[in-house]
Amino acid sequence: MAAPAKKNNYFAIWISVAVVAALVLVGALVVWMNNTAAAPGAAPEGPGIDSSTGAIAVGSGPDEVDVWFDFYCPHCQDFEDVYGPTLDELVTSGDITLNLHPVALSGLNAASGTDFSERSASALYCVATQDTDAAFAFTQTLLTADVTGAGWTDDELIALAADSGVTGIDECVTQRTYVDFVDAQAREIPASPQGGQGTPTLVINGEYISLTGDVNADIVNRLS
């Protein structure tokens, strides 16, 4: 009677090993899927682009001004109306380096039922890989445009890029080359003192600025 018992013990051991191996495999698969879902996708590359932070640098002034925005965000359009002219002047005068951070807010896209945030931010990076000054012009125009419904078409974005000074990016725009990157960058928006994240977000020389609508108090008086 001892031999059958020994055989059963070996059988139980092999079953246990197989179960453990299956659990390890499932765990590895879950980790791989999570990493894949969180992957930032292709990072834009070019002079004036920080591929790790997503910043598109415009100008070369001593003070660093960073702005995070979503092209479909109405508050970002308000921000451009109030602060945009001053930022443009400060870039032109050589007082600041303006770092543009286009992002696509998942909640905003879901609420609007459109992918315009993703497509437009990706298109901006297509422009920026060729010319950051053109990217600035592209940004200024689109943030002051009347964007409603499904937003601008790919052809309209390509035309705006051409008007801004960059051509030959049709495939980059239509293939949504940087969509995964702009989605991932939305998770990197600096948190406010209250802990929230959103757009527009303004940071000057590393300091988070709570917007008041007063351009001098929020920007000009904070420069060195």
PyMOL commands that set and color helices and strands:
alter all, ss='L'
color gray80, all
select helices_A, chain A and resi 2-38+74-92+106-112+116-128+132-143+154-164+170-174+179-188+215-218+220-222
alter helices_A, ss='H'
color red, helices_A
select strands_A, chain A and resi 49-50+55-58+63-69+96-102+201-204+207-209
alter strands_A, ss='S'
color yellow, strands_A
deselect
rebuild
show_as cartoon
